[in-house]
Amino acid sequence: MPTRCWILTSWLPEERYHLRANWSARLHNLRRWGWGLIPILALLALWEEVPRVSDGAGEGLLPPFSEVMVQGVHLLRSGVLADSLPRSLLRVLAGFAAGAVTWIGLGVLIGWQEKVGKTFRPLFGIFYPVPAVGWVPLLMLWLGISELLPIVVIYICSFFPVLYTTVAGVRSVDKEYIRVARSLGASERYILLKVIVPLALPYIFTGLRLEAGMAWRVLAAAEMIAVPTGLGALMMRAQSLIRMDIIIACLIVLAIMSLVFEKTFALLEKRLTIDWY
C-alpha cells in the first residue's frame, strides 16, 4: 500500500503538468482561430447588409450573403452542383497528378545533375512568361472540345511551381550529408532516394500547395472558355442569365475546394516529414 501511494503521489504532479500543457495549447489554438475569424465575420456582415441598404442601387449585382447560401443549397439539392463538381474534381486530380509526377521527377533530375539544368534552363526561360490559359486556343485546335483539354491546361500550369520548388529543394541539401553518405559506401541511387529526396520534401510540398490553388483557378478559366461542363461552364451559363447568386456560389465552392487541397497537402507534409525525420 505505501508503494502504491508513493507511485500515485509521484505520478500525479507530472500528469497535472501535461493536462495543463494540453489545455494551454487548446486555448492558444482557439484564440488564434478566433482572431482569424473576426475579419471573415466582419466581411460577411458587410456583405449581408450593404446590398440591403443600397435602396435598389445596383440591384442584383451583389446579392446578400444569405441569398447566395440559399442558392447554393438549392444547387446542391437539385443535383446541378452534384453534376458539375465531380467533373471539375476529376479534371483537377488527373492534371494535378500527371503534373506532379512529371515535374517532381524532372525537378529532382535537374537539381541533382547540374548539366541537365544548364541544358534546359534556356528552354524554361522561353516558356515561363506564357500563362497556362494562353495555351487554350491552341489546345482547342489540337485537341478539340474534349475532357482532355482542361487536364492538359492544369498539367501545363503545374510546371513552374512544382518544378522550380523541387529544384530549389534538391539544391538546398547540405553537401556534407552527401559526402558522408558517399564515404560510407552509399550508392548514388541510395543517396538520391534516402538523402536528397527526404530533405527536399518541404520544398516539394510547397510547390504542390501552390499548385493546389492554381489548378482550380486555371480549371475554371478553361471550363469557361472551352468546355461545356463543370463549375466554370455553370458560371458562364449563370452569367448569360444574369444570376449573380449562382456565380458567387460557384466561386465559393472553388475557394473551398482549393482550401481543402491546400490543407490536405499541408497535413501530408507534416506526416511525411515526421516519418522521414
C-alpha positions in Angstrom: 0.0 0.0 0.0 2.8 2.5 0.8 4.4 1.7 -2.5 1.1 2.4 -4.4 0.7 5.7 -2.6 4.3 6.7 -3.5 3.6 5.8 -7.1 0.4 7.9 -7.2 2.0 10.9 -5.5 5.0 10.8 -7.8 2.8 10.4 -10.9 0.1 12.9 -10.3 2.1 16.2 -10.5 3.6 15.2 -13.8 0.1 14.2 -15.1 -1.3 17.6 -13.9 1.5 19.3 -15.8 0.7 17.5 -19.0 -3.0 18.3 -18.6 -2.3 22.0 -18.1 0.0 22.0 -21.1 -2.7 20.4 -23.3 -5.4 22.8 -22.1 -3.0 25.8 -22.7 -2.3 24.6 -26.2 -6.0 24.2 -26.9 -6.8 27.7 -25.6 -4.0 29.1 -27.7 -5.4 27.4 -30.8 -8.9 28.7 -30.0 -7.6 32.3 -29.6 -5.7 32.0 -32.8 -8.7 30.8 -34.7 -10.9 33.4 -33.0 -8.7 36.3 -34.2 -8.7 34.8 -37.7 -12.5 34.6 -37.7 -13.0 38.2 -36.8 -12.2 39.7 -40.3 -14.2 36.9 -42.0 -17.3 37.6 -39.9 -17.0 41.3 -40.4 -16.8 40.8 -44.2 -19.8 38.5 -44.2 -21.8 41.1 -42.1 -20.9 43.9 -44.5 -21.8 41.6 -47.4 -25.2 40.9 -45.9 -26.1 44.4 -45.0 -24.7 46.6 -47.8 -26.9 45.2 -50.6 -30.0 45.6 -48.4 -29.3 49.3 -47.5 -28.4 50.4 -51.1 -32.1 51.2 -51.8 -32.2 49.3 -55.1 -29.0 50.9 -56.5 -27.2 48.2 -58.5 -30.0 45.8 -57.6 -28.9 42.2 -58.3 -25.3 43.0 -58.9 -24.3 41.9 -55.4 -26.9 39.7 -53.7 -26.8 39.3 -49.9 -24.7 36.5 -48.4 -27.9 34.7 -47.2 -29.3 34.6 -50.7 -26.1 33.2 -52.1 -26.2 30.5 -49.4 -29.8 29.7 -50.2 -29.0 29.4 -53.9 -26.0 27.2 -53.1 -28.3 24.8 -51.1 -30.7 24.8 -54.0 -27.9 23.9 -56.4 -26.9 21.1 -54.2 -30.4 19.7 -53.7 -31.3 20.0 -57.3 -28.3 18.0 -58.4 -26.8 20.7 -60.5 -23.8 21.1 -58.2 -23.5 17.3 -57.8 -23.2 17.0 -61.6 -20.7 19.9 -62.1 -18.4 19.5 -59.1 -17.3 15.8 -59.7 -16.4 16.6 -63.3 -14.2 19.5 -62.3 -12.7 17.5 -59.4 -11.7 14.6 -61.7 -10.1 17.0 -64.2 -8.1 18.7 -61.4 -7.0 15.3 -59.9 -5.9 14.0 -63.3 -4.0 17.1 -64.4 -2.5 17.6 -60.9 -1.3 14.0 -60.6 0.2 13.9 -64.0 1.9 17.2 -63.5 3.2 16.3 -60.0 4.8 13.0 -61.2 6.4 14.6 -64.3 7.7 17.8 -62.8 8.8 16.4 -59.5 10.8 13.8 -61.3 12.3 16.3 -63.7 13.0 18.8 -60.9 14.9 16.1 -58.9 16.9 15.3 -62.0 17.7 18.9 -62.8 18.6 19.7 -59.2 20.8 16.5 -58.9 22.6 16.9 -62.3 23.9 20.4 -63.0 24.5 19.7 -66.7 20.8 18.8 -67.1 19.8 22.1 -65.5 22.1 24.1 -67.8 20.6 22.3 -70.8 17.0 23.0 -70.0 17.3 26.5 -68.4 17.1 28.5 -71.7 14.0 26.5 -72.8 12.3 27.1 -69.5 13.1 30.8 -69.7 11.3 31.0 -73.1 8.1 29.3 -71.9 8.0 30.8 -68.4 6.2 34.1 -69.3 3.4 32.3 -71.2 0.3 31.8 -68.9 -1.2 28.4 -68.9 -4.6 29.8 -70.1 -2.8 31.3 -73.1 -2.4 27.7 -74.4 -6.2 27.2 -74.5 -6.8 28.5 -78.1 -4.0 26.2 -79.5 -5.2 23.3 -77.4 -8.8 23.8 -78.7 -7.4 23.4 -82.3 -5.2 20.4 -81.4 -7.4 18.5 -79.0 -10.9 19.9 -79.8 -13.6 20.4 -77.2 -12.9 17.4 -75.0 -12.2 16.3 -71.4 -8.5 16.2 -72.2 -8.3 20.0 -72.7 -8.7 21.2 -69.1 -6.5 18.3 -67.9 -3.7 19.4 -70.2 -4.1 23.0 -69.1 -3.7 22.0 -65.5 -0.7 19.9 -66.4 1.0 22.9 -68.0 0.0 25.1 -65.1 1.7 22.8 -62.6 5.0 23.0 -64.5 6.7 26.0 -62.9 5.6 26.0 -59.3 6.3 22.3 -58.8 9.5 22.1 -60.9 11.2 25.2 -59.5 10.5 24.4 -55.9 11.7 20.8 -56.4 14.9 22.1 -58.0 15.4 24.5 -55.1 14.8 21.8 -52.6 17.3 19.4 -54.1 20.0 22.1 -54.4 19.4 23.2 -50.8 20.5 19.9 -49.3 23.7 20.3 -47.4 26.6 18.8 -49.4 28.1 17.5 -46.2 25.3 14.9 -45.9 26.1 13.7 -49.4 29.9 13.4 -48.7 29.2 11.5 -45.5 26.9 9.1 -47.3 29.5 8.5 -50.1 32.2 8.0 -47.6 30.1 5.2 -46.0 29.8 3.5 -49.4 26.3 4.5 -50.3 25.4 4.3 -54.0 24.2 7.3 -56.0 20.7 5.8 -56.1 20.6 5.4 -52.4 21.8 8.9 -51.8 19.2 10.3 -54.1 16.2 8.3 -52.6 17.3 8.2 -49.0 19.1 11.6 -48.5 18.3 14.1 -51.2 14.5 13.5 -51.7 13.6 13.3 -48.0 15.5 16.6 -47.3 13.8 18.2 -50.2 10.3 17.2 -49.2 9.4 20.6 -47.6 10.2 22.4 -50.8 8.3 19.8 -52.9 5.2 20.2 -50.8 5.5 24.0 -51.0 5.2 23.6 -54.8 2.3 21.2 -54.5 0.4 23.5 -52.2 1.0 26.4 -54.6 -0.3 24.3 -57.5 -3.3 23.2 -55.5 -4.7 26.7 -55.6 -3.6 27.5 -59.2 -5.1 24.3 -60.6 -8.6 25.3 -59.6 -8.2 28.8 -60.9 -6.9 27.5 -64.3 -9.6 24.9 -64.4 -12.4 27.4 -64.0 -10.9 29.6 -66.8 -10.5 26.6 -69.1 -14.1 25.4 -68.5 -15.4 28.9 -69.1 -13.7 29.1 -72.5 -13.7 25.6 -74.0 -15.7 23.0 -72.0 -19.5 22.8 -71.8 -19.5 21.1 -68.3 -18.1 21.7 -64.9 -18.1 24.6 -62.5 -16.7 27.1 -65.0 -19.3 26.2 -67.6 -22.0 26.6 -64.9 -20.7 30.1 -64.1 -20.9 31.0 -67.8 -24.5 29.8 -68.1 -25.4 31.8 -64.9 -23.7 34.9 -66.4 -25.8 34.7 -69.5 -28.9 34.7 -67.2 -27.5 37.4 -65.0 -27.6 35.1 -62.0 -25.0 36.7 -59.7 -26.0 34.4 -56.8 -25.1 31.3 -58.8 -21.8 32.8 -59.9 -20.8 33.7 -56.4 -22.0 30.3 -55.1 -19.7 28.6 -57.6 -16.8 30.9 -56.6 -17.3 29.9 -53.0 -17.2 26.2 -54.0 -14.0 26.8 -55.9 -12.4 28.6 -52.9 -13.4 25.8 -50.6 -12.0 23.1 -52.9 -8.8 25.0 -53.2 -8.5 25.3 -49.4 -9.2 21.6 -48.9 -6.5 20.7 -51.4 -4.0 23.1 -49.7 -4.8 21.8 -46.2 -4.6 18.2 -47.4 -1.0 18.7 -48.7 -0.1 20.6 -45.5 -1.2 17.6 -43.5 0.6 15.2 -45.8 3.8 17.3 -45.5 3.6 17.2 -41.7 3.0 13.4 -41.6 5.7 12.6 -44.2 8.4 14.9 -42.8 7.8 13.5 -39.3 8.2 9.9 -40.7 11.4 10.9 -42.5 13.0 13.0 -39.8 
